[in-house]
């Protein structure tokens, strides 16, 4: 499928907060009540439309367990967006957000868009973290915030798409260097052809450097 | 001293000895020298010794070298020497040594590797050094890390994995502009990704697919050199058994980029060994994505992508091309097999492919010709069989088409059909062909009851003069003739597949009187090792005859066959023989994967699908045989009662379902009713609040009224009257007041106008000739018109007011309805309110009347005004007439004056003449002037008269 841009995402957060279920709901539009523990990292993809442009999302769903933390770190650098997920029915997952955020900020590129997600919003009766708390945390750390439910699919689309919108805006503002794939952004094959002037000149420069 | 040391260490004296000493000295220099040059020279010397005195350098210098890496990172030269030296220590490049020697040396390498990686920091250090762009550091660094990975893969992988940027740094090597480093980077990544899914995923995440595919394209795809091969091997590492990466590969649209790889021309010249290798790995890469061991969904989506981007079509072109090397052709067939396996669209496409022969033949037929051809390579024949199996896998349509080519009604005598080829193979002298054809035919029947029954119709013409035999009969005939094991195994597998789950076929089989005795004889006999498998298969076939028996043949009912087993073979013996199948060494190998792979043609005994059938049937047949007829009867009874129970249960289930439906209906009704009642309650509460509001408003109104003192006495009691009304009333009152004010204003305005008109009239009366009068009149008219408009709007206001009053009255009437529900007291209050309203309405009416009166007076005034304006107009006309007359007379006067002036002139000239003549004319002169003044006076009089 032709796309204008390709964004790489990662999903991070404590084990059992519903990262894999969010991905499954987003890519397959289904919910699996019993999900195996993610081993290492799993991959999913979907196409979305923003501003009339086709955007391909490549999403890496990481394992939340502590033992996989070092593996997860390898994925921060190449991602344009991150969904940082906690479980609104488990306060400890909210308390660990700071650690996750530190990790992400340390290893990612500075422009990575981070969306804070309070998942399992369908379990209102067991709620331990107030929505206001999530909002406050997000405000404090400059994140976008949203409460979702992978079970009812509430806000799941929005979470992924709003993150993409944020990235898209950053591209429009020229914050992201879209020619550096290490940022987790790639221009689509057709798009690149129409925008050939810029990458073309860069390519020529690179070729010149290679000769020397 | 030298001598003693030599004796103690047991090493031969001489150059070796001096080497050890030198190494010691060099190590000391590396450790203690303060000058960089000295250290550098020492490390260089160590490097030169490291190959020859590997053991010694390794054991003595390793720690010093590591320290150099840590401390001398600023000098790339010394780093390079150190890295090279460590590399030489841990791996040996010498390949001409003997194998045993090599092994020993490798042990040394492993030991030193272990020592190096004992401290994980050393690996981290190495990774940091790889960031150094200098060739002298980066290249030996890459080589060293590769060697370390080769020796202690898992451990080194583990260390690299936990260093956050480790894999990313190594991926950067692929972008290095120096080919040597890029290529050695490929080798490094190959080692790094070996059987470590986590690293494979990170490498893929770091855009490995994109870069590798780019390199392959740059290097000329299959025509490229060993670099292409290395890229392909790395890709294989990344994708094999890694579903996440496979998914990423597919989602990244990289399958489409594989298609051009297979655009191989028909030229026979271009098949170098490297090209064959490259193409081989390319095909393997395709197979990894559609492997039968992958999850069905993943394989299906890759198959779909391969069809849509034309990859399958490209592969089929290679399949039918000439001059393709046999091993490539074989692998291509295997690849096509897995690309079409279980995918209806791809299978249909494959069925439509034709070979470019004249006349064009279907590819399937061409391939089957190779399968039953003894002269074709064994692996190729296996590949064709696999392809055929994959074509028929979950393909009822394809199965039907193949079987149809054998049926009498559809046989086309003119061309070779798949069925003909299979029958030919089944009964040829070549046991391999027999086996392949039997298995191929069995796949045409797999899980397809219709085709199993259809195939029973097939009749074969044997030799002239003899009646035709059925295909089933012919199979058993050959079986009993005692041919090769391979042939018999093939036929038995075909028969088992054919009659299992098909009672009609079982009946057909049992109908031949010779079959059962033959089977019992085969099973009961005590034969050698070679025959064991055949015995097992015979037992399976007999077991199927029992298990799928519908008791339609009196001689071979289930019971009778069981008795036969008991008498002739013995139950235990039978079960033991049955077990021979699964105990066979080749059985488990065939059970592993669908592709028929055999090390030698003799090993070609089991088919993958057949192993599944055995697994399914072994247990049930054992059970069926062990059960006595009584038990069976009991079981049957139990089954019957169970069925009865089932029917009862289903009845109850039905009942429950009905009741469920009823309950649901009732629930719905209750829900709607509750919602209705809720609605009603809501309206009641609403009304209650409304009433309360009205009461409150009324209170307010009452207070207000109390202030005005108007009707306060009557309202004092009616405290709780409809609030809405009171509000409206107050509004109304306000409006009225405003209206009244307006009225007053208008009245004053009217009065002003009246005075204006009066003054105008007087003006008009006494100064009818004055021109200004008209102007004033116009102004007056304007004012009048404005006034009229005002009056009109006022009238409209009043109308509105009356309307709203009426509305109010009506609302009151309506309100009094629900209000009455509350209590009677309210009614009274409402009545009072009504009274109030009535009073107010009369007031409003009064006002209206007033307005009407005003209107009337205004109309009168307007009429006055009109008459005044008309008189003014008449007067004006007269004035203008008079003015004209005046002007005319003025003109006449002017003319006369002119005449007088002329005459004066004449008189003067005449007087002058008279003077000149000498006459006195004074009197005349006086007389003239007198005349002149008299004339003037006359004129004035005339003017006055005119006016």
Interface residues (C-beta under 8 A of the other chain):
Chain A: X1 X8 X39 X40 X41 X42 X43 X44 X45 X58 X60 X70 X71 X73 X74 X75 X77 X78 X107 X181 X209 X210
Chain B: X161 X162 X164 X165 X166 X167 X168 X177 X197 X198 X201 X202 X205 X206 X207 X210 X244 X245 X247 X248 X251 X252 X253
